[in-house]
Amino acid sequence: DQDEDKLKEYMDELEFLAYTAGATVEKRFTQKLSQPDSRTFVGSGKAEEIKNYVKENEIGTVIFDDELSPSQLKNLERELEVKILDRTNLILDIFAQRAQTSYARTQVELAQYEYLLPRLTRMWTHLERQRGGIGMRGPGETEIETDRRIIRDRISLLKEKLKTIDKQMATQRNNRGKMVRAALVGYTNVGKSTLMNTLSKSEVFAENKLFATLDTTVRKVVIGNLPFLLTDTVGFIRKLPTQLVESFKSTLDEVRESDLLIHVVDISHESFEDHIASVNQILQEIDAHRKPMIMVFNKIDDFRYEKKDEDDLTPATRKNISLEEWMKTWMGKSKYPTVFISALTKENFPEMKRMIYDEVMKIHISRFPYND
Ligand code: GDP
């Protein structure tokens, strides 16, 4: 059943996010509803079921795979008597843990405050409960208002700060001169950092967790005497919180202003086709979809893809598939130059390098038509 498969994928991804944030997942709950319950997101029966499980197994946190409205969050927290996280909150948390530069930290802080602002009352309800309430009146609306104002001020300040850094980064980009700029794009965890490392022989943080790359890194790469700049961008992800899309604007500027996109795909992932679609959609949103692109299908060493049509490979798990055979699959038939590699074993690296060289050279020649 296709719906079931999708559901499992989504839950797998959420579990992976939770793991990245440092949590272990004990149990999954799913429910089919025509639309989410406006009060508690899940129905009351399901809420009861979760509550019982949480009590019996001393679970600390319940995570929802969607952004909950402020009131849903409040209601759930009260009814389940446990810490509630939604997808947005979880992603923000991961970004906060991993932000390395002051720029990324500012972006995440801004996104967190924007998330917090409409949910501010919740914090106070908590505090009231802790105080026990006897003889103590909870903080009134005025105090919440004061707090809101402080946060709003902070938000304006952070926005100003980002504007200043944005300008600096734009100047930096201008100062890089006329060298061709290529950007690695792709879903999160597909192997962009690994590829960046091998191509530039630098050490960019790569690990099997989502969002290992938060900050954009730019490296000079030389292939066959031809130097160009290579950018490693933040991994794209399904349902990226809107607060983050806005605050990661200049990360995306790197993509928008690059000359060539190297779209990396993890074909060992069961939903890699969805990932390609998500990435293309974001590229379209930032108006970068008409740029020259190279498709790099990565992780062929870990291939578990099932045959989808007559042209496709059989049997699915066969090892040592030649590049020629790969090119005969539907993946090899895109309008973009395409290559199949393993960033780990470096299989088909010469072919990939030649392809990048050719594309960079084309752009280079169009830019310096009178040089050798
Ligand atoms: P990014 O989020 O796109 O930058 O992905 P990373 O470069 O951090 O890689 C994510 C994970 O995939 C890491 O654990 C890598 O070691 C692993 N990985 C990268 N390339 C390959 C590959 O070709 N084959 C296999 N099996 N794993 C890979």
Residues whose N, C-alpha, C, O or C-beta is under 5 A from the ligand:
A	BS01	GDP	Y187 T188 N189 V190 G191 K192 S193 T194 F205 A206 E207 N208 A212 T213 G235 N298 K299 D301 D302 I341 S342 A343 L344
